[in-house]
Amino acid sequence: MLRFRSLGSGSTGNATLVEATSGGRVSRLLIDCGFTLKQLDVRLAGAGLSACDIDAVFITHEHGDHIGCARALSRREGIPVWMSEGTWRANGERDYEGRMHFARDGMDIVVGDLLVQPFTVPHDAREPLQLRIGDGARSLGVLTDLGHATPYVLSRLAALDALLLEFNHDSEMLSSSAYPYVLKRRVGGDYGHLSNDAAAAIARALHHAGLRHLLAAHLSLQNNRPEIVRRAMALALGAREDEMLTATAAEGSPWLALQ
């Protein structure tokens, strides 16, 4: 069985747990850990786990709300960490005491019974990667922190069973916000973050009969609202708004299972 859960998603911090269970063995990957170590411990406890239950960490890029306590977590628990070489260099080439591994676009990474497949995305970071994760039977896509979806990105996420997808901002709210012009241009640009309309278009493009879960993530607290996102998701999938799920910054999401 494959299942996943957001521990929190937004500009204040991001972390996602992915878990595979097979023959009594459990494999767990933490994607990003953009919190303090203390905050992460609390969020893991809320999921019924502790840091020692994590087999590996994958960092998608160097921004603080994603890399967070990666090094402190790795040092305390002896957990291996994967990231691109560009991410490592942008984060100051920090010493992970032999537990840091370089990931790259197109490679396969095995974490127990999980197959992790990173791919490059357009975002204003040094070498950002997002992920397709599977257990041999089911597959999950994680797609946040990108300004637009290229044909290559869509090709890497075809025929998914579940998708965690960024719905960062409502374009009108961003345009009329108090953000400085430079920040508005960055967030709304081709290397920034996905608008609700752009994310809905991705959801439509990837929707198929076998897509079990769509979880909206990385919602802006200032320039978006969950009800707006759920409406956009429902229209994209031809579903009811009350069936749509959004991850929150404070609590993330419940476990979502793929059996």
CORPEWO-V61619 format. One record per pair of residues at least 24 apart in sequence whose ideal C-beta (glycine too) atoms are under 8 Angstrom apart, sorted by the first residue. I is the first residue (numbers start at 1). J is the second residue. D is the distance in Angstrom with one decimal. If there is no record, write none. Layout:
# CORPEWO-V61619
I,J,D  I,J,D
This chain:
# CORPEWO-V61619
1,135,7.8  1,257,6.2  1,258,7.1  1,259,5.2  2,133,7.9  2,134,7.2  2,135,4.6  2,137,7.3  2,138,4.4  2,139,7.8  2,140,6.6  2,161,7.6  2,257,7.5  2,258,4.5  3,255,5.2  3,256,6.2  3,257,4.2  3,258,6.5  4,140,5.6  4,162,6.8  4,164,7.0  4,255,7.4  4,256,5.7  5,47,5.8  5,252,6.4  5,253,5.8  5,254,6.6  5,255,4.6  5,256,6.8  6,164,6.9  6,215,6.7  6,217,6.1  6,247,3.8  6,252,3.6  6,253,4.2  7,35,7.9  7,40,7.4  7,43,4.1  7,44,7.0  7,46,7.6  7,47,6.6  7,252,4.6  8,35,6.9  8,43,6.0  8,247,7.5  8,248,7.3  8,249,5.7  8,250,6.8  8,251,7.0  8,252,4.6  9,144,7.5  9,217,4.1  9,218,5.2  9,219,7.3  9,247,4.1  9,248,7.2  9,249,6.4  9,252,6.3  9,253,7.9  10,65,7.6  10,218,6.1  10,219,6.2  10,220,7.3  10,221,6.2  10,248,7.5  10,249,3.4  11,65,5.7  11,218,7.8  11,220,6.7  11,221,6.9  11,249,7.7  12,65,6.5  12,221,7.8  12,249,5.2  13,39,7.1  13,65,5.2  13,68,6.3  13,249,7.2  14,65,5.6  14,66,5.4  14,144,7.1  14,217,7.6  14,218,6.7  15,40,6.6  15,43,6.8  15,68,7.7  15,252,7.6  16,142,6.3  16,164,6.3  16,217,7.9  17,44,7.9  17,47,6.3  17,49,7.4  17,54,8.0  18,114,6.5  18,133,5.2  18,140,6.3  20,112,6.7  20,113,4.3  20,114,5.0  20,135,4.0  21,113,7.9  22,113,4.7  22,135,6.7  25,112,6.6  25,113,6.5  26,53,7.9  26,112,7.7  27,55,5.7  27,111,5.7  27,112,2.7  27,113,4.6  27,114,5.0  27,135,8.0  28,53,5.8  28,54,5.2  28,55,5.3  28,111,8.0  28,112,7.8  29,54,7.5  29,55,6.6  29,56,5.5  29,57,7.5  29,58,6.2  29,111,5.1  29,114,5.5  29,116,6.5  29,133,6.8  30,54,4.9  30,56,7.4  30,57,4.8  30,58,7.4  31,57,7.8  31,58,5.1  31,60,6.8  31,131,6.5  31,142,5.8  32,58,7.5  32,59,6.1  32,60,5.7  32,66,4.3  32,67,7.3  32,68,7.3  33,57,6.1  33,59,7.6  33,66,8.0  33,67,7.5  33,68,4.8  33,69,5.4  33,70,5.4  33,73,5.8  34,63,7.8  34,64,6.6  34,65,4.1  34,66,4.7  34,67,6.7  34,68,3.8  35,68,5.1  35,69,6.2  36,68,7.1  36,69,5.7  37,69,4.4  37,72,4.9  37,73,6.1  37,76,7.1  40,68,7.4  40,69,5.8  40,73,6.8  43,252,7.0  46,251,7.6  47,255,7.4  51,76,7.2  51,77,5.0  51,79,7.5  52,77,5.8  54,79,5.7  55,79,7.4  55,80,8.0  55,111,5.4  55,112,5.6  56,80,5.0  56,81,7.3  56,82,6.4  56,111,4.6  57,81,4.6  57,82,7.0  58,82,4.7  58,83,7.1  58,103,7.0  58,109,7.7  58,116,6.4  58,118,7.6  58,131,6.7  59,83,4.0  59,87,6.0  60,87,7.8  60,128,6.1  60,129,5.7  60,130,6.1  60,131,7.4  60,142,7.8  60,144,7.5  60,145,6.6  61,87,5.4  61,90,7.9  61,123,6.5  61,125,3.8  61,126,7.3  61,127,7.6  61,128,3.9  61,129,7.2  61,145,6.4  62,87,4.8  62,90,4.1  62,91,4.5  62,125,5.9  62,126,6.2  63,125,6.3  63,145,7.4  66,145,7.2  67,91,6.0  71,96,6.3  74,99,5.1  74,100,7.6  82,109,6.1  82,116,7.6  83,129,7.8  84,118,7.6  84,126,7.5  84,127,3.9  84,128,7.5  84,129,5.4  85,127,6.6  86,125,7.7  86,126,3.6  86,127,2.5  87,125,7.1  87,126,5.9  87,127,5.7  87,128,7.3  87,129,7.7  89,126,6.4  90,125,6.8  90,126,3.8  90,127,7.8  103,129,6.1  104,129,7.8  105,129,6.7  117,156,7.3  119,152,7.2  119,153,6.8  119,156,4.3  120,152,7.7  121,145,7.2  121,146,4.1  121,150,7.8  121,153,5.8  122,146,5.5  122,147,5.3  122,148,6.1  122,150,6.5  122,190,6.1  122,191,5.3  123,147,6.4  123,191,5.6  123,192,7.5  124,186,6.6  124,189,8.0  124,191,4.4  124,192,6.5  132,156,5.8  132,157,6.3  132,160,7.5  138,162,7.6  138,258,4.0  138,259,7.8  140,164,7.1  140,258,7.1  141,165,7.7  141,206,7.6  143,202,7.2  144,194,7.9  144,217,5.5  144,218,4.6  145,193,6.6  145,218,6.9  146,191,7.9  146,193,7.5  146,194,6.4  147,189,5.6  147,190,4.3  147,191,4.5  147,192,4.5  147,193,6.7  147,194,7.3  148,190,5.3  148,194,7.5  148,198,6.4  149,194,7.8  149,198,7.3  149,201,7.8  149,202,4.9  149,205,7.7  154,202,7.2  154,205,5.7  154,206,6.8  157,206,5.6  158,206,7.1  159,208,6.7  159,210,6.9  160,206,6.4  160,211,6.2  161,210,6.1  161,211,6.8  161,212,5.3  161,213,7.6  161,258,4.8  162,211,7.1  162,212,5.6  162,213,4.0  162,214,7.4  162,215,7.3  162,256,6.4  162,258,5.7  163,203,7.4  163,206,6.3  163,211,6.8  163,213,7.3  163,214,5.4  163,215,7.2  164,215,4.7  164,217,5.2  164,247,7.4  165,194,7.7  165,199,5.6  165,202,6.4  165,203,6.3  165,214,6.4  165,215,7.1  165,216,6.2  165,217,6.6  166,193,6.4  166,194,4.7  166,199,6.1  166,216,7.8  166,217,5.7  166,218,4.3  167,194,6.7  167,196,5.3  167,199,4.4  167,200,7.8  167,216,4.3  167,217,7.2  167,218,7.2  167,219,5.9  167,224,6.9  167,229,4.5  167,232,6.9  167,233,7.4  167,246,7.5  168,193,3.7  168,194,5.3  168,195,6.8  168,196,8.0  168,199,7.6  168,218,5.3  168,219,6.7  168,220,5.4  168,223,7.7  168,224,6.7  169,193,6.4  169,195,5.6  169,196,7.1  169,220,4.7  169,223,4.1  169,224,5.2  170,195,7.0  170,196,5.4  170,223,6.1  170,224,5.2  170,225,7.2  170,228,5.5  171,195,4.8  171,196,7.4  171,197,6.5  173,222,7.8  173,223,4.4  173,224,6.5  173,225,7.9  174,220,7.7  174,223,4.5  177,222,6.0  177,223,5.4  179,222,7.5  179,223,7.6  187,220,7.9  187,223,7.7  193,218,7.0  193,220,7.7  196,224,7.0  196,228,6.3  196,229,6.0  196,232,4.5  197,232,7.1  199,232,7.2  200,232,4.5  200,233,6.8  200,235,6.7  200,236,4.1  201,236,7.5  203,233,6.5  203,236,4.2  203,237,6.3  204,236,4.7  204,237,7.6  207,236,7.0  207,237,5.6  211,237,8.0  212,258,5.9  213,245,7.2  213,256,4.8  213,258,7.3  214,244,7.3  214,245,7.3  215,245,5.1  215,246,7.4  215,247,5.8  215,253,5.8  215,256,6.5  216,244,7.1  216,245,6.8  216,246,4.3  216,247,6.7  217,246,7.6  217,247,4.5  218,247,7.9  219,246,6.3  219,247,7.7  219,248,7.7  219,249,7.7  221,249,6.5
